[in-house]
Amino acid sequence: MLVIFGMMFFAVSYDPVANRNLIPYGMLLKLSYTGLVAYCWVKTDCPMLFKPFAIIDAVMFALFLLAYRKRLGPP
């Protein structure tokens, strides 16, 4: 699954206008991982291994959101 999402991210970075429809799926992936780790962090103190990736994914979600809002769809 990780490789499939990596291929999707590569397709978006290669041609963001043509693959604009894939950006929301990337945002949902980032949001789901960040939300899950944040929930576990608050409730049970998840292992340290997952925390840096959650923070990185939160930043990536924000960048995805900015790119999605700024990038116009095809005419």
Backbone torsions as a table, in degrees:
resi	resn	phi	psi	omega
1	MET	NA	-38.4	179.7
2	LEU	-61.9	-39.5	179.0
3	VAL	-66.4	-38.7	180.0
4	ILE	-64.7	-44.6	177.2
5	PHE	-66.2	-35.1	175.5
6	GLY	-62.0	-40.3	176.8
7	MET	-64.8	-38.0	177.6
8	MET	-64.6	-43.6	178.9
9	PHE	-63.6	-38.1	177.0
10	PHE	-64.1	-42.3	179.1
11	ALA	-62.4	-40.2	178.3
12	VAL	-66.4	-42.4	-178.9
13	SER	-70.4	-29.2	-179.9
14	TYR	-72.0	-42.5	179.9
15	ASP	-145.5	84.1	-175.0
16	PRO	-63.8	-32.5	-178.1
17	VAL	-69.2	-48.0	-178.4
18	ALA	-69.5	-28.9	-177.3
19	ASN	-107.9	25.9	179.8
20	ARG	-58.7	-31.0	-178.9
21	ASN	-67.1	-15.9	179.2
22	LEU	-87.4	-17.6	-176.4
23	ILE	-59.8	-43.2	178.5
24	PRO	-59.9	-32.6	177.8
25	TYR	-67.5	-37.7	175.1
26	GLY	-64.7	-40.3	178.1
27	MET	-64.9	-40.4	178.7
28	LEU	-65.2	-37.8	177.3
29	LEU	-62.9	-46.7	179.6
30	LYS	-63.1	-43.0	-178.9
31	LEU	-66.6	-39.0	-179.2
32	SER	-67.2	-42.5	178.9
33	TYR	-66.9	-45.2	-179.4
34	THR	-62.1	-43.0	179.7
35	GLY	-64.7	-42.4	179.7
36	LEU	-63.9	-46.2	180.0
37	VAL	-67.6	-39.1	178.7
38	ALA	-62.7	-41.6	178.2
39	TYR	-62.2	-48.4	179.6
40	CYS	-65.5	-35.1	179.5
41	TRP	-62.0	-43.4	-178.4
42	VAL	-74.2	-42.4	-174.0
43	LYS	-81.3	-42.3	-171.3
44	THR	-130.7	1.5	-175.5
45	ASP	58.4	80.9	-178.0
46	CYS	-64.9	163.1	-179.3
47	PRO	-60.1	149.3	-177.4
48	MET	-59.7	-26.4	-178.9
49	LEU	-57.4	-36.5	-173.7
50	PHE	-85.5	-22.0	-173.3
51	LYS	-65.1	-47.4	179.6
52	PRO	-62.6	-36.4	179.7
53	PHE	-68.3	-33.3	177.0
54	ALA	-66.7	-40.7	178.4
55	ILE	-66.5	-42.7	177.7
56	ILE	-62.6	-42.3	179.2
57	ASP	-66.7	-33.3	176.3
58	ALA	-64.5	-41.7	176.9
59	VAL	-65.5	-42.4	178.7
60	MET	-63.8	-36.6	175.9
61	PHE	-60.5	-45.3	179.4
62	ALA	-62.3	-40.6	178.5
63	LEU	-67.7	-39.4	175.3
64	PHE	-59.7	-44.3	-178.9
65	LEU	-62.9	-43.7	176.9
66	LEU	-62.0	-42.9	-179.9
67	ALA	-66.2	-40.3	-179.0
68	TYR	-66.2	-40.2	179.3
69	ARG	-71.6	-33.4	-177.2
70	LYS	-82.0	-36.3	-176.4
71	ARG	-76.5	118.2	178.0
72	LEU	-75.9	149.7	176.9
73	GLY	-71.2	168.6	179.0
74	PRO	-63.1	146.2	-177.0
75	PRO	-67.5	NA	NA
